[in-house]
Amino acid sequence: MMASTPDQSPLGRASSYVDQYDAGLLFPLPRATKRAEIGLFVGAVAPFFGADLWTAFELGWLNARGKPQVAIAHFTVPCESPCIIESKSFKLYLNSFNNSRFADAAAVLALLRRDLTEAVWRGAAAQSSVGVRLLGPELFDREPVYELDGLNLDRLDVECSRFTPAPDLLRTLERAENEGPVTEVLVSNLLKSNCLVTGQPDWASVQISYTGAPIDQEGLLQYLVSFRNHNEFHEQCVERIFMDIWARCKPLKLTVYARYTRRGGLDINPFRTSHPQTLPGNTRTARQ
């Protein structure tokens, strides 16, 4: 099956839960459709690098003797892949491992990497594989909880009256000609958007790091709040935020990283940056 449209996905529909391994449950969606809305048409070079960092908290299978096994899984999906995976289909796919027998965790990991890589590169030659890491119960107590570092925008007492994306709220502060660029890391816990198909709320914390002319913090917070009634997938919201700041504030460097609360045992955490750098550790926040 080629990548299709959100309305054809399992989202918002009654679904039978298959408990025998089935890679065909994965439903890829093309990135190009929503990227065109923010000015990234097919063939255009995106001004960002990055990845979508997923965590699966509900992964289990049977060993060769039928004994249940459990793990937490971390996935890294490169943002240059032509497709994302619709999250409900991802959950259904992971559920299909529940009553399937595998020799060991390595066999499960190999299938996950193969199937997910095929799905996100569907219709194109794979340039890189999806990263997969499995953590067994013996490692669960090593999973830390950290909040995003940075100056918290939520301290600002601002009036918010716009609840669909309003990039005109973004602006830089006036400064003297001899003032150089600033480097800031700003965070907010007030990002909320809605699922593109079902309209269910998606909650997130977001970290914005930049070097350039100082960005007006009140306007930036109001802009982030303006996503409150916006319907779009997590990956698409983060790319929209990146492109709006990039176009209107013209920073020399920019990174946008959002950690969304989990749904159906899955969280999605898109990371986009204008310059090559190490991906952040896939470390959950308290709300996740």
PAMARGU-694671 format. One line per 2 residues: their letters; for each residue x, y, z of N, C-alpha, C. Coordinates in pm, 1 decimal. Example, Ala and Ser with C-alpha at 12.3 -4.5 7.8 and 13.67 -1.06 7.14 Angstrom:
<tidrens>
AS	1319.0 -569.0 780.0 1230.0 -450.0 780.0 1320.0 -330.0 780.0 ~ 1285.0 -225.0 708.0 1367.0 -106.0 714.0 1290.0 3.0 787.0
</tidrens>
This chain:
<tidrens>
MM	83.4 -119.9 0.0 0.0 0.0 0.0 86.8 124.8 0.0 ~ 58.8 216.4 -89.9 131.7 341.7 -94.2 77.9 435.2 13.5
AS	158.6 534.0 48.8 114.2 634.1 144.3 -13.5 699.4 93.4 ~ -106.9 728.5 184.8 -236.9 778.4 143.6 -273.0 901.9 224.5
TP	-403.3 924.5 248.3 -448.4 1045.8 315.1 -500.3 1014.1 454.9 ~ -499.5 1113.2 546.7 -541.8 1087.5 684.3 -682.3 1031.5 696.6
DQ	-774.8 1075.6 610.7 -912.7 1028.2 622.5 -926.6 880.8 586.0 ~ -826.0 823.3 523.3 -828.5 680.7 491.7 -758.9 596.4 598.2
SP	-703.7 662.3 699.2 -629.6 591.9 803.9 -725.4 532.2 905.9 ~ -673.8 453.7 1002.9 -761.0 396.3 1107.1 -812.4 498.9 1207.0
LG	-761.2 621.3 1203.0 -800.8 722.8 1300.9 -951.5 746.5 1298.8 ~ -1012.1 750.4 1418.6 -1153.4 780.4 1430.9 -1245.5 669.4 1387.5
RA	-1191.0 551.4 1362.7 -1272.3 439.0 1318.4 -1261.8 324.0 1417.6 ~ -1369.7 246.7 1426.5 -1363.8 124.6 1506.9 -1263.9 29.9 1442.9
SS	-1178.6 -30.5 1525.8 -1072.9 -115.6 1472.6 -1071.3 -249.4 1544.4 ~ -1048.0 -354.3 1469.4 -1024.9 -484.0 1531.6 -878.4 -491.2 1571.0
YV	-852.2 -545.1 1688.7 -716.7 -549.9 1741.8 -656.1 -687.0 1712.2 ~ -569.2 -687.6 1613.0 -501.3 -809.8 1571.1 -388.8 -838.4 1669.8
DQ	-379.7 -962.6 1718.4 -274.2 -994.0 1815.2 -170.3 -1089.6 1759.2 ~ -169.3 -1105.8 1626.8 -65.9 -1182.4 1559.5 9.1 -1088.3 1465.3
YD	138.6 -1097.2 1467.1 224.5 -1002.3 1395.9 176.6 -975.1 1253.4 ~ 161.0 -844.7 1220.8 112.9 -805.2 1088.9 170.5 -667.7 1053.3
AG	273.6 -668.6 969.1 335.7 -542.7 927.3 243.3 -460.0 839.7 ~ 142.8 -521.8 779.9 50.8 -450.3 692.4 -39.2 -352.0 764.5
LL	-36.3 -354.3 897.8 -117.8 -260.6 974.2 -61.5 -118.5 973.0 ~ 65.5 -103.0 941.5 127.6 29.8 939.7 69.8 113.8 825.3
FP	34.6 239.7 856.4 -28.7 327.4 757.8 56.9 452.8 741.0 ~ 141.6 457.6 638.0 224.2 577.0 615.5 144.6 690.2 552.1
LP	181.3 812.2 590.1 121.3 932.6 532.6 232.3 1020.7 476.9 ~ 215.8 1076.2 357.4 321.9 1158.4 298.8 341.2 1289.2 375.2
RA	465.1 1327.3 394.8 495.3 1456.5 457.4 467.7 1571.7 360.4 ~ 477.4 1545.4 230.8 477.9 1652.7 131.1 351.5 1737.4 133.7
TK	237.0 1677.1 161.1 110.2 1750.5 153.7 108.6 1868.8 250.0 ~ 140.1 1842.7 376.6 139.2 1950.3 475.7 260.8 2041.1 462.4
RA	371.8 1988.1 416.0 489.6 2073.3 396.8 464.9 2177.1 288.7 ~ 385.8 2140.7 187.9 355.4 2238.2 83.3 282.0 2358.8 140.8
EI	201.3 2338.4 246.2 127.4 2448.7 307.7 220.4 2551.1 373.0 ~ 339.5 2508.1 412.3 433.5 2600.5 477.6 547.0 2640.5 383.5
GL	525.7 2617.6 253.7 619.4 2665.2 153.2 726.9 2567.2 112.9 ~ 718.4 2442.3 160.8 818.4 2341.7 124.7 758.7 2247.5 21.4
FV	763.3 2290.3 -102.7 705.9 2210.5 -209.8 802.4 2099.7 -250.4 ~ 750.3 1999.1 -319.2 832.8 1886.2 -362.6 953.7 1938.0 -439.6
GA	1070.2 1892.6 -401.3 1194.2 1936.1 -464.1 1261.9 2049.5 -391.5 ~ 1188.8 2118.3 -302.8 1248.5 2227.5 -225.7 1340.0 2170.2 -118.0
VA	1445.6 2243.4 -88.5 1538.1 2201.7 16.5 1489.7 2261.4 148.2 ~ 1454.5 2176.2 242.2 1406.7 2224.0 371.6 1521.0 2289.0 448.6
PF	1494.2 2396.4 524.0 1599.8 2462.3 601.1 1625.2 2394.0 735.1 ~ 1579.5 2269.7 750.0 1598.8 2202.2 877.7 1641.9 2057.3 859.3
FG	1705.0 2006.0 964.7 1736.7 1864.8 980.3 1654.5 1815.6 1100.0 ~ 1670.9 1688.7 1134.5 1607.7 1642.9 1257.4 1544.3 1506.3 1245.4
AD	1459.4 1477.5 1342.8 1396.2 1346.4 1350.2 1273.2 1355.5 1438.0 ~ 1189.3 1253.5 1427.3 1075.4 1236.2 1516.3 1111.7 1125.3 1614.4
LW	1112.4 1158.4 1742.2 1149.8 1063.3 1845.8 1021.8 1007.2 1908.2 ~ 1000.2 877.4 1891.6 881.7 811.1 1945.0 920.6 725.6 2065.4
TA	827.3 712.7 2158.7 842.6 616.7 2267.7 717.8 530.4 2272.9 ~ 735.7 400.0 2280.8 624.6 306.0 2295.1 632.3 242.2 2433.0
FE	528.3 263.5 2512.6 523.9 209.1 2647.7 443.3 80.3 2656.5 ~ 378.0 42.0 2547.6 294.0 -77.6 2547.8 341.4 -173.8 2439.3
LG	453.3 -238.1 2464.1 508.8 -334.3 2369.7 529.4 -466.8 2441.7 ~ 473.9 -573.2 2386.7 491.4 -705.2 2445.5 482.1 -813.7 2340.2
WL	539.8 -929.4 2370.0 536.4 -1043.7 2279.8 554.7 -1169.5 2363.8 ~ 554.8 -1285.5 2301.0 576.4 -1412.6 2368.9 713.3 -1467.0 2331.0
NA	781.3 -1526.9 2428.0 906.4 -1593.9 2392.2 876.4 -1730.9 2332.2 ~ 978.0 -1805.3 2301.6 959.3 -1933.5 2232.4 874.7 -2031.4 2313.1
RG	868.6 -2014.0 2443.8 791.0 -2102.6 2530.5 654.7 -2044.2 2565.2 ~ 620.5 -1932.2 2505.7 490.2 -1871.6 2527.7 482.6 -1779.4 2647.3
KP	594.3 -1748.7 2709.0 593.9 -1659.3 2824.6 595.8 -1514.5 2778.0 ~ 505.3 -1429.6 2831.1 501.8 -1289.0 2787.8 630.1 -1214.3 2823.2
QV	669.0 -1127.4 2731.1 783.6 -1038.5 2748.5 735.5 -895.8 2729.1 ~ 795.9 -799.4 2800.2 758.7 -659.5 2783.6 884.0 -575.3 2766.7
AI	867.5 -459.9 2703.5 978.4 -367.0 2684.0 923.4 -228.0 2657.1 ~ 1006.5 -127.7 2683.1 983.0 7.8 2634.1 1067.4 23.6 2508.1
AH	1009.1 84.2 2405.8 1081.6 100.7 2279.5 1098.9 247.9 2247.3 ~ 1218.3 283.7 2203.5 1247.6 417.7 2152.4 1272.4 406.5 2002.0
FT	1206.7 494.2 1925.7 1221.1 494.7 1779.9 1267.8 633.0 1734.3 ~ 1356.5 635.4 1636.2 1404.4 760.0 1577.5 1374.9 756.8 1427.8
VP	1280.6 841.7 1385.0 1239.1 845.8 1244.2 1301.1 969.5 1179.9 ~ 1392.1 954.1 1083.4 1456.9 1071.2 1021.8 1355.8 1158.2 949.7
CE	1369.0 1291.3 965.5 1268.6 1380.7 907.1 1281.7 1392.4 756.0 ~ 1392.3 1342.9 699.3 1403.6 1345.1 552.8 1327.2 1230.2 487.8
SP	1274.1 1138.3 566.5 1192.8 1031.8 509.3 1066.6 1092.3 448.9 ~ 1014.3 1036.5 339.7 899.3 1097.6 273.4 767.8 1079.4 347.2
CI	763.4 989.6 446.6 637.5 959.4 514.8 652.5 964.5 666.2 ~ 541.8 996.1 732.1 526.8 970.3 873.9 439.5 845.5 887.9
IE	430.9 791.5 1007.5 341.8 678.7 1033.1 225.8 728.4 1117.6 ~ 104.5 706.5 1070.4 -13.1 747.5 1146.8 -13.6 671.1 1279.3
SK	-34.9 743.3 1389.5 -6.6 688.4 1522.0 -98.9 573.3 1562.2 ~ -226.9 578.3 1523.8 -313.7 466.2 1560.1 -270.3 339.4 1488.0
SF	-229.2 353.1 1362.5 -182.3 235.0 1290.2 -55.6 179.4 1354.4 ~ 27.4 269.0 1408.4 148.9 226.9 1480.0 109.0 144.9 1603.0
KL	8.6 193.0 1677.2 -39.0 119.5 1795.4 -94.1 -17.5 1755.8 ~ -175.3 -21.8 1650.3 -231.3 -149.1 1605.2 -120.3 -245.3 1564.1
YL	-19.4 -191.5 1497.6 95.2 -274.2 1457.2 167.3 -330.7 1579.0 ~ 193.3 -246.5 1678.8 261.2 -296.2 1798.7 175.5 -399.1 1872.3
NS	43.3 -377.8 1873.9 -45.2 -476.3 1937.1 -35.8 -612.2 1870.3 ~ -2.5 -612.4 1740.8 0.8 -739.1 1668.3 114.8 -829.4 1714.2
FN	205.9 -776.8 1795.1 313.0 -859.5 1851.2 265.9 -937.7 1974.1 ~ 151.5 -901.1 2031.0 113.4 -948.4 2163.6 111.5 -1099.5 2179.4
NS	55.6 -1171.0 2083.5 45.5 -1316.7 2093.6 130.7 -1387.9 1989.1 ~ 233.2 -1317.0 1942.3 326.3 -1377.5 1847.1 452.1 -1420.5 1921.3
RF	509.3 -1534.3 1881.3 627.9 -1588.8 1947.8 754.5 -1550.1 1871.5 ~ 854.6 -1509.3 1947.1 983.5 -1471.8 1889.6 1095.1 -1534.2 1971.9
AD	1204.9 -1563.1 1905.5 1316.3 -1629.7 1972.8 1373.3 -1544.3 2084.2 ~ 1383.6 -1412.3 2059.1 1440.9 -1323.3 2159.7 1409.1 -1178.7 2123.0
AA	1452.6 -1086.2 2208.6 1426.3 -944.8 2184.6 1495.2 -895.2 2058.2 ~ 1609.1 -953.8 2024.8 1681.0 -912.2 1904.3 1596.7 -938.0 1779.0
AV	1520.1 -1047.7 1779.3 1434.8 -1077.6 1664.5 1322.7 -975.2 1652.4 ~ 1267.7 -933.3 1765.9 1163.8 -830.6 1765.8 1221.2 -699.0 1715.1
LA	1337.0 -661.7 1765.1 1400.8 -536.3 1724.1 1426.5 -535.3 1573.5 ~ 1473.2 -644.5 1519.9 1503.4 -651.0 1376.4 1377.6 -631.4 1292.0
LL	1265.7 -692.4 1334.7 1140.1 -674.4 1261.2 1090.9 -530.7 1269.8 ~ 1098.3 -472.7 1388.9 1055.9 -333.9 1405.7 1134.7 -241.1 1314.0
RR	1266.5 -256.8 1313.3 1350.0 -170.3 1229.8 1316.3 -190.3 1081.4 ~ 1302.5 -314.4 1038.8 1274.0 -341.3 897.8 1139.6 -284.3 855.8
DL	1034.5 -310.9 933.8 898.8 -270.6 895.7 882.4 -118.7 898.8 ~ 934.8 -55.2 1002.4 919.5 89.4 1014.5 1000.2 162.8 908.0
TE	1119.4 113.0 878.7 1199.7 174.6 773.2 1128.8 164.9 639.5 ~ 1071.9 48.6 610.0 998.7 32.3 484.4 880.5 127.9 477.8
AV	809.6 146.2 590.0 689.6 230.2 589.8 723.6 377.5 568.3 ~ 824.5 429.0 638.3 852.1 573.7 627.0 920.3 608.3 495.6
WR	981.5 509.1 428.4 1043.4 534.2 298.5 960.4 476.7 183.9 ~ 835.1 443.7 211.6 752.3 380.3 109.8 742.7 467.8 -14.8
GA	768.2 406.7 -128.5 764.9 479.4 -254.4 895.7 544.7 -292.2 ~ 998.3 529.9 -206.8 1129.4 589.0 -234.1 1237.7 494.0 -184.4
AA	1357.5 512.8 -233.9 1469.5 431.3 -187.1 1509.8 478.0 -47.2 ~ 1520.8 385.3 45.0 1556.8 419.5 182.4 1698.5 475.5 188.7
QS	1712.6 591.2 251.4 1843.4 653.8 266.9 1903.1 628.0 404.8 ~ 1818.3 598.0 500.3 1863.9 565.4 635.0 1754.5 485.5 703.8
SV	1792.0 409.0 803.8 1693.8 324.7 870.6 1636.2 395.8 992.1 ~ 1519.9 350.5 1034.0 1461.2 398.0 1158.5 1542.6 340.0 1274.0
GV	1580.1 425.2 1368.1 1652.1 377.3 1485.1 1555.8 311.9 1582.4 ~ 1594.7 198.2 1637.0 1510.7 125.7 1732.7 1596.7 83.3 1850.5
RL	1546.0 109.9 1971.7 1614.4 66.2 2093.4 1509.6 7.8 2187.2 ~ 1532.8 -113.6 2236.3 1441.8 -179.6 2329.2 1501.6 -181.7 2469.0
LG	1420.5 -145.0 2567.3 1463.1 -148.1 2707.1 1379.9 -251.4 2780.8 ~ 1445.4 -354.2 2832.3 1376.7 -455.2 2909.8 1350.0 -407.3 3051.1
PE	1269.0 -482.5 3128.5 1232.6 -441.1 3264.2 1352.1 -414.2 3354.8 ~ 1463.1 -482.1 3332.2 1580.5 -460.5 3416.4 1638.8 -320.3 3400.2
LF	1594.8 -246.7 3295.0 1644.9 -112.0 3269.9 1539.6 -4.4 3295.7 ~ 1420.4 -44.6 3338.1 1313.5 53.4 3353.6 1348.8 162.9 3454.4
DR	1418.8 126.2 3562.7 1448.3 226.7 3665.3 1559.2 322.7 3623.8 ~ 1613.1 304.1 3503.0 1712.7 397.9 3451.4 1651.5 501.8 3358.3
EP	1520.7 497.5 3341.8 1451.9 593.1 3256.4 1421.0 718.9 3337.5 ~ 1494.1 827.1 3315.8 1474.7 948.3 3397.1 1357.0 1031.9 3348.4
VY	1319.2 1128.1 3430.0 1218.0 1228.6 3394.5 1283.1 1364.8 3409.4 ~ 1287.2 1442.2 3299.7 1345.9 1576.0 3302.6 1253.2 1671.8 3230.6
EL	1251.1 1795.4 3277.5 1180.6 1899.8 3205.5 1276.4 1965.2 3106.2 ~ 1221.1 2026.2 3003.9 1303.3 2092.7 2904.1 1373.8 2213.2 2965.8
DG	1503.2 2226.5 2936.6 1580.6 2339.8 2988.1 1547.4 2467.3 2911.3 ~ 1555.7 2581.3 2980.1 1538.2 2708.7 2914.3 1459.5 2807.2 2999.0
LN	1454.7 2929.8 2953.7 1378.4 3034.8 3021.0 1230.7 3013.6 2991.1 ~ 1149.6 3003.7 3096.6 1009.1 2966.9 3080.5 925.7 3087.1 3037.5
LD	870.1 3081.2 2917.7 784.8 3188.8 2867.4 654.7 3200.8 2946.0 ~ 613.7 3093.4 3012.4 483.8 3092.1 3079.7 479.4 3186.8 3199.5
RL	593.3 3239.8 3238.7 596.9 3337.2 3348.9 533.4 3469.8 3307.6 ~ 519.6 3492.4 3177.3 471.7 3620.6 3126.5 319.5 3629.9 3139.0
DV	271.4 3743.1 3186.6 128.5 3767.0 3201.2 77.8 3836.1 3075.0 ~ 41.0 3754.0 2976.6 0.2 3808.4 2847.2 -147.7 3781.9 2823.6
EC	-208.1 3866.1 2742.0 -346.1 3843.5 2699.8 -344.5 3756.9 2574.7 ~ -425.5 3652.7 2575.1 -431.7 3559.7 2461.5 -573.4 3561.5 2405.4
SR	-586.0 3597.2 2279.7 -718.4 3606.4 2218.7 -725.6 3538.3 2082.8 ~ -613.6 3482.0 2037.6 -611.2 3418.1 1905.3 -574.2 3272.2 1923.3
FT	-655.6 3183.5 1866.4 -640.1 3041.4 1893.2 -631.2 2957.1 1766.2 ~ -595.6 3021.5 1657.1 -549.6 2951.6 1536.9 -417.9 3017.6 1497.4
PA	-324.7 2942.9 1435.4 -187.9 2993.0 1416.9 -182.3 3133.3 1358.8 ~ -111.6 3220.5 1431.7 -103.2 3361.6 1394.8 43.0 3403.5 1388.0
PD	111.3 3373.2 1278.3 254.4 3406.3 1268.7 283.5 3555.6 1274.2 ~ 182.9 3640.5 1248.4 207.2 3784.2 1256.7 236.4 3830.3 1399.1
LL	212.3 3742.8 1498.6 246.7 3775.6 1637.2 397.3 3768.8 1661.2 ~ 469.5 3704.9 1570.9 613.8 3689.6 1586.6 685.3 3815.3 1539.4
RT	777.3 3862.2 1621.2 854.1 3980.6 1584.2 984.0 3982.1 1663.3 ~ 1080.7 4055.8 1611.7 1206.2 4075.4 1683.7 1205.8 4214.1 1746.3
LE	1288.6 4230.4 1848.2 1298.3 4357.6 1918.3 1396.3 4449.8 1846.4 ~ 1367.9 4578.7 1850.6 1460.9 4676.2 1793.6 1587.8 4681.0 1877.5
RA	1700.1 4702.4 1812.4 1826.9 4707.9 1883.8 1922.1 4800.2 1809.3 ~ 2025.3 4841.4 1882.5 2124.7 4929.4 1821.3 2203.3 4855.1 1714.6
EN	2254.8 4929.7 1617.0 2325.6 4867.2 1504.9 2448.3 4788.7 1550.2 ~ 2510.4 4833.0 1660.0 2633.4 4766.4 1703.0 2607.4 4647.1 1795.5
EG	2482.2 4618.6 1822.5 2451.1 4503.7 1907.7 2458.0 4375.7 1824.9 ~ 2527.2 4277.0 1878.9 2540.2 4149.4 1808.6 2421.5 4058.9 1833.9
PV	2420.4 3941.8 1769.7 2310.8 3847.3 1789.9 2311.3 3791.1 1931.8 ~ 2194.0 3752.4 1978.1 2181.1 3688.5 2108.1 2156.1 3539.2 2086.7
TE	2183.3 3461.8 2188.6 2152.1 3319.5 2188.1 2062.1 3292.2 2307.9 ~ 1944.6 3237.6 2283.3 1848.3 3211.0 2390.0 1787.5 3072.3 2373.4
VL	1748.0 3015.8 2487.0 1669.9 2891.8 2489.8 1543.3 2922.9 2567.2 ~ 1429.0 2912.0 2502.1 1299.8 2947.6 2559.7 1209.3 2825.7 2560.4
VS	1131.8 2807.9 2666.2 1043.1 2691.6 2676.2 903.1 2734.8 2717.0 ~ 806.4 2651.5 2682.9 668.1 2672.4 2725.0 600.1 2537.4 2739.4
NL	511.1 2528.8 2837.6 428.7 2408.8 2855.0 287.6 2429.5 2801.2 ~ 265.4 2538.9 2728.8 129.7 2576.6 2690.6 95.1 2545.2 2545.7
LK	178.4 2467.1 2478.9 145.3 2429.6 2341.3 35.2 2324.1 2343.3 ~ -70.9 2350.1 2271.7 -179.9 2253.8 2253.9 -231.1 2266.3 2111.9
SN	-252.0 2152.9 2048.5 -314.2 2148.6 1917.2 -412.8 2032.7 1920.7 ~ -471.8 2002.1 1807.8 -570.1 1894.0 1801.1 -534.9 1798.0 1688.3
CL	-576.2 1673.9 1704.7 -554.4 1573.4 1600.8 -620.2 1618.8 1470.4 ~ -550.1 1601.3 1361.7 -598.0 1644.3 1230.7 -729.4 1576.6 1192.5
VT	-749.9 1452.3 1236.1 -867.5 1375.5 1194.9 -975.9 1374.0 1301.8 ~ -939.7 1341.1 1425.5 -1040.1 1321.7 1530.3 -1071.7 1448.4 1609.3
GQ	-982.5 1548.6 1605.0 -1002.2 1668.7 1683.9 -968.6 1652.7 1830.7 ~ -918.3 1536.1 1871.2 -880.5 1517.2 2011.0 -760.1 1604.5 2044.9
PD	-753.3 1654.7 2169.7 -645.3 1746.5 2206.0 -509.9 1677.2 2216.3 ~ -407.8 1747.5 2172.7 -268.5 1703.8 2184.7 -194.4 1808.8 2267.0
WA	-133.1 1767.0 2376.8 -66.6 1858.1 2469.0 84.0 1841.3 2458.0 ~ 157.2 1953.3 2470.5 302.5 1943.4 2453.8 374.4 2052.7 2530.5
SV	499.5 2024.7 2560.3 596.4 2125.7 2601.5 689.5 2148.2 2483.1 ~ 732.9 2272.7 2465.8 814.6 2305.1 2348.8 935.5 2386.2 2391.9
QI	1047.5 2357.9 2327.5 1173.3 2428.6 2351.9 1218.6 2492.6 2221.1 ~ 1245.9 2622.9 2225.3 1291.1 2697.6 2107.2 1427.2 2757.0 2138.7
SY	1527.1 2715.2 2063.1 1663.4 2766.1 2079.4 1700.3 2842.7 1952.5 ~ 1759.2 2960.7 1968.5 1794.3 3037.3 1849.5 1913.1 3127.1 1876.6
TG	1978.1 3166.0 1768.2 2079.1 3271.2 1768.7 2038.3 3373.2 1663.3 ~ 2033.3 3501.1 1702.7 1992.4 3604.0 1607.8 1942.0 3726.6 1680.4
AP	1865.6 3808.2 1609.2 1803.3 3923.6 1673.3 1708.9 3874.7 1782.0 ~ 1703.2 3944.0 1897.3 1617.9 3896.2 2006.5 1471.6 3891.1 1965.7
ID	1409.9 3777.4 1993.6 1268.2 3757.9 1961.6 1183.3 3811.2 2076.5 ~ 1078.9 3883.4 2044.0 986.9 3932.8 2145.8 920.1 3814.0 2213.6
QE	944.4 3798.8 2343.5 898.6 3680.2 2414.2 747.0 3677.9 2432.4 ~ 686.2 3793.7 2456.0 541.1 3796.4 2471.7 472.5 3753.4 2342.0
GL	521.2 3805.3 2231.0 463.5 3766.9 2102.8 483.5 3619.8 2072.9 ~ 600.8 3566.5 2110.4 628.0 3424.9 2087.0 533.2 3338.0 2168.8
LQ	510.3 3374.6 2295.1 417.6 3296.8 2377.5 275.5 3304.0 2321.0 ~ 233.2 3421.8 2281.5 99.9 3434.8 2222.2 89.0 3352.0 2094.1
YL	196.9 3348.2 2016.7 198.3 3268.2 1894.4 182.5 3119.9 1926.8 ~ 256.0 3070.6 2024.8 245.5 2929.1 2061.0 105.2 2894.8 2109.7
VS	45.8 2984.7 2188.5 -91.0 2962.9 2236.2 -189.6 2961.7 2119.7 ~ -157.2 3031.3 2011.1 -249.6 3040.0 1897.4 -271.2 2906.7 1826.7
FR	-194.5 2805.1 1861.7 -215.8 2672.1 1804.8 -328.2 2596.2 1875.3 ~ -389.7 2656.2 1974.5 -479.6 2585.1 2065.0 -596.4 2516.6 1995.1
NH	-650.6 2574.6 1890.6 -763.0 2514.8 1818.7 -723.1 2465.2 1679.3 ~ -594.1 2449.4 1658.4 -542.2 2410.6 1526.8 -538.0 2258.7 1513.9
NE	-584.1 2207.0 1401.4 -586.2 2062.6 1376.2 -470.8 2023.4 1285.0 ~ -373.0 1953.8 1341.3 -256.7 1910.8 1263.7 -179.9 1808.3 1346.6
FH	-110.8 1717.8 1279.2 -31.1 1618.5 1350.8 90.3 1684.3 1416.9 ~ 147.1 1616.0 1514.8 258.5 1670.9 1592.7 373.5 1716.8 1503.6
EQ	415.6 1629.3 1413.6 530.2 1660.5 1327.6 503.2 1785.5 1244.0 ~ 380.4 1797.8 1197.6 344.0 1910.9 1112.5 339.7 2041.9 1191.7
CV	291.5 2036.1 1316.3 288.5 2156.6 1400.4 429.8 2209.0 1424.5 ~ 521.4 2119.0 1456.6 658.0 2162.2 1486.0 722.7 2221.6 1362.1
ER	701.2 2162.6 1245.9 759.0 2219.0 1123.8 695.1 2353.6 1090.1 ~ 566.7 2370.3 1119.2 501.3 2498.9 1096.9 561.3 2605.0 1189.7
IF	580.3 2570.1 1316.9 641.4 2663.5 1411.9 781.2 2702.0 1365.0 ~ 859.8 2602.8 1325.5 995.3 2630.3 1277.4 992.1 2727.4 1160.4
MD	910.0 2698.2 1060.6 909.7 2780.3 939.3 856.8 2920.9 965.9 ~ 758.6 2936.2 1055.2 707.3 3069.2 1086.8 814.8 3154.9 1154.5
IW	884.5 3096.3 1252.2 990.7 3171.6 1320.4 1104.8 3200.9 1223.1 ~ 1139.6 3103.4 1141.9 1248.2 3118.7 1044.9 1219.0 3232.6 947.2
AR	1094.3 3239.9 901.1 1058.1 3339.5 800.8 1040.5 3478.3 860.8 ~ 981.2 3487.5 978.4 945.4 3618.6 1032.5 1054.1 3680.0 1121.0
CK	1131.5 3593.5 1190.9 1234.4 3645.4 1281.8 1375.1 3634.0 1223.7 ~ 1389.4 3552.2 1120.0 1516.0 3538.8 1046.7 1637.6 3513.6 1138.3
PL	1629.7 3414.6 1226.1 1745.7 3384.6 1310.3 1859.2 3325.8 1228.3 ~ 1980.0 3335.9 1280.9 2094.6 3272.3 1217.6 2091.1 3121.9 1238.2
KL	2044.9 3081.8 1355.6 2028.8 2940.7 1389.6 1895.3 2923.9 1461.1 ~ 1833.5 2806.6 1442.8 1704.5 2782.3 1507.2 1685.4 2633.9 1531.3
TV	1634.6 2600.2 1648.8 1596.8 2462.9 1681.3 1460.9 2466.0 1750.6 ~ 1370.3 2380.2 1708.2 1239.2 2366.0 1771.9 1222.0 2219.0 1809.5
YA	1189.4 2196.4 1936.2 1176.8 2060.4 1989.8 1052.2 2054.8 2076.7 ~ 959.7 1965.7 2044.0 836.6 1953.2 2122.2 822.6 1810.9 2173.6
RY	779.6 1800.6 2298.8 751.0 1670.8 2358.9 601.4 1664.9 2390.7 ~ 532.3 1579.3 2315.8 387.5 1566.3 2329.3 352.7 1455.3 2427.6
TR	245.7 1475.8 2502.8 200.4 1372.5 2595.5 153.7 1250.2 2517.3 ~ 166.6 1136.1 2582.0 137.1 1011.5 2511.1 -12.3 990.0 2493.3
RG	-45.7 915.4 2389.2 -181.3 866.7 2366.3 -170.4 724.3 2314.7 ~ -249.6 635.1 2369.8 -244.0 495.8 2327.4 -108.8 432.0 2351.4
GL	-39.6 478.1 2457.0 89.6 419.4 2489.5 204.1 469.8 2404.2 ~ 179.8 574.9 2322.4 282.9 628.5 2233.9 297.9 778.1 2254.7
DI	420.9 825.6 2261.1 442.2 968.9 2250.7 528.7 997.4 2128.8 ~ 510.0 1119.8 2071.9 583.6 1162.1 1952.8 648.7 1295.6 1985.7
NP	778.1 1305.2 1956.7 854.5 1422.6 1998.5 939.5 1472.5 1881.5 ~ 885.0 1562.5 1798.4 958.3 1610.2 1680.4 1068.7 1709.2 1717.5
FR	1180.7 1696.0 1647.3 1298.0 1781.3 1667.5 1341.7 1832.3 1531.5 ~ 1345.5 1966.0 1515.0 1388.7 2026.1 1388.9 1493.4 2132.8 1418.3
TS	1601.9 2132.2 1343.0 1710.5 2227.0 1365.7 1768.9 2273.1 1233.4 ~ 1813.7 2396.7 1230.4 1869.6 2454.5 1108.0 2012.5 2410.2 1083.0
HP	2077.8 2353.5 1182.9 2219.8 2320.4 1171.2 2243.6 2180.9 1229.0 ~ 2334.6 2104.6 1169.1 2359.8 1969.0 1217.4 2402.4 1969.7 1364.3
QT	2343.6 1882.4 1441.4 2379.5 1866.6 1581.5 2328.9 1731.2 1628.8 ~ 2375.9 1691.0 1744.0 2333.8 1564.0 1801.6 2187.2 1571.1 1841.9
LP	2112.6 1466.1 1813.8 1973.5 1462.5 1856.0 1965.1 1460.7 2007.9 ~ 1860.3 1519.0 2064.5 1845.3 1512.6 2209.9 1816.5 1369.4 2253.7
GN	1848.6 1340.5 2378.1 1810.3 1210.9 2431.4 1658.9 1203.4 2442.5 ~ 1603.1 1088.1 2412.0 1456.7 1073.3 2414.6 1411.8 1055.3 2560.6
TR	1418.0 1164.4 2636.9 1391.4 1160.9 2780.2 1256.8 1225.2 2807.4 ~ 1167.6 1156.4 2874.5 1033.0 1205.9 2892.0 1025.3 1315.2 2998.0
TA	922.6 1397.8 2984.9 890.9 1498.6 3085.0 788.1 1441.4 3181.7 ~ 759.0 1514.9 3287.3 667.4 1464.3 3389.8 528.4 1436.4 3331.4
RQ	483.8 1515.9 3236.0 349.5 1496.1 3179.3 343.4 1377.1 3084.6 ~ 457.3 1323.1 3048.1 457.0 1211.0 2955.8 454.6 1076.9 3027.7
</tidrens>
